[in-house]
């Protein structure tokens, strides 16, 4: 049985593993485990920075996503950013991401203070883009630019 719930401190090891695999699969990047652990711990302790949802099959974590926040003065509401989405390979193509996405969207739709949902995706991740488009998301409006230290 699939359960989607808010992540807690006991999920730290699973989240570290998921994010290391995500970075390797999508961007061929190896994340520093200590920095990643500190970053995840900080977020789990301070909800003002964001939150994680964990997907469990039985009691086994099989996926996750992170939500961060953007204030939109244009909409007088908060936009959730869907980030760090990962589903273990053995559970892909089984509708689990759809359940996770639907769970997030139900929360966005039920809260009048939430104005919408955004995400960014690596331009090389064509599979993910197809999935997001199939869920009714539109990637034609913005391009994301960044400067990272």
C-alpha positions in Angstrom: 0.0 0.0 0.0 1.3 3.4 -1.0 1.4 6.1 1.7 2.5 9.7 1.2 3.5 11.6 4.4 5.6 14.5 5.6 9.2 13.6 6.1 10.6 13.5 9.6 14.1 13.2 11.0 14.0 9.4 10.9 13.8 9.7 7.1 17.2 11.4 6.8 19.2 8.4 5.6 16.6 7.6 2.9 16.5 11.2 1.8 20.3 11.4 1.6 20.4 8.2 -0.6 17.5 9.5 -2.8 19.2 12.8 -3.4 22.6 11.3 -4.2 21.0 9.0 -6.7 18.9 11.9 -8.2 22.0 14.1 -8.7 23.9 11.2 -10.3 21.1 10.2 -12.6 19.9 13.6 -13.8 23.0 15.7 -13.8 25.9 13.3 -13.4 26.8 15.1 -10.2 28.3 13.6 -7.0 26.9 15.4 -4.0 29.1 15.8 -0.9 27.3 13.5 1.7 28.2 15.8 4.7 26.9 18.9 3.0 23.8 17.1 1.9 23.2 15.7 5.3 23.5 19.1 6.9 21.2 20.7 4.3 18.5 18.1 4.8 18.8 18.2 8.6 18.4 22.0 8.4 15.3 21.8 6.3 13.7 19.1 8.4 14.2 21.2 11.5 13.1 24.5 9.9 9.8 24.3 8.0 10.2 27.9 6.9 12.8 26.6 4.4 10.6 24.0 2.9 9.4 20.4 3.6 9.8 16.9 2.2 7.1 14.4 1.4 8.1 10.7 1.5 6.4 8.0 -0.4 6.3 4.6 1.3 5.4 1.2 -0.1 4.5 -0.8 3.0 6.8 0.9 5.4 9.7 1.1 2.9 10.6 4.6 1.6 10.5 4.5 -2.2 10.4 8.1 -3.2 10.2 11.8 -2.2 9.8 15.4 -3.2 10.7 18.7 -1.6 8.5 21.7 -1.5 10.0 25.2 -1.2 8.2 28.5 -1.2 8.0 31.7 -3.3 5.9 34.7 -2.4 4.0 36.1 -5.3 2.9 39.7 -4.9 1.2 39.3 -8.3 -1.1 36.7 -6.9 -1.0 37.7 -3.2 -0.2 34.1 -2.4 2.5 31.5 -2.0 3.7 29.4 -4.9 5.0 26.0 -4.0 8.1 24.8 -5.9 8.3 21.1 -6.5 11.9 20.0 -6.3 14.2 17.0 -5.6 11.7 14.5 -6.9 12.9 10.9 -6.8 11.3 7.5 -7.2 13.4 4.4 -6.8 13.8 2.6 -10.2 11.9 -0.5 -9.1 8.8 1.7 -8.4 8.9 3.8 -11.6 6.1 3.6 -14.2 3.7 2.4 -11.5 1.8 5.7 -11.0 3.6 6.5 -7.8 4.8 10.0 -9.0 1.2 10.6 -10.1 0.0 9.9 -6.6 2.7 12.1 -5.1 1.8 14.9 -7.6 -1.9 14.5 -6.9 -1.3 14.7 -3.2 0.7 18.0 -3.6 -1.9 19.4 -5.9 -4.8 18.6 -3.6 -3.0 20.6 -0.9 -2.4 23.5 -3.2 -6.0 23.5 -4.4 -7.4 23.3 -0.9 -5.4 26.1 0.6 -6.6 29.6 -0.5 -3.2 31.0 0.5 -1.4 28.9 -2.1 -1.4 30.4 -5.6 0.1 27.5 -7.6 2.9 25.0 -8.2 6.1 25.4 -10.2 9.1 23.3 -10.9 12.3 23.4 -12.9 13.8 20.5 -14.8 17.1 20.0 -16.5 16.7 20.5 -20.2 18.3 17.1 -20.9 15.7 15.3 -18.7 13.2 14.8 -21.5 11.4 11.9 -19.8 10.6 14.1 -16.8 9.4 16.9 -19.1 7.0 14.5 -20.8 5.6 13.4 -17.4 5.1 16.9 -16.2 3.4 17.9 -19.5 1.1 14.9 -19.2 0.0 16.2 -15.7 -1.1 19.5 -17.2 2.0 21.5 -16.4 3.3 24.0 -18.9 7.0 24.6 -19.5 6.7 27.2 -22.2 6.4 30.3 -20.0 9.7 30.8 -18.2 13.4 29.8 -18.5 15.4 29.6 -15.3 18.7 31.3 -15.1 21.1 30.8 -12.2 24.3 31.7 -10.6 25.5 29.2 -8.1 28.5 29.6 -5.7 
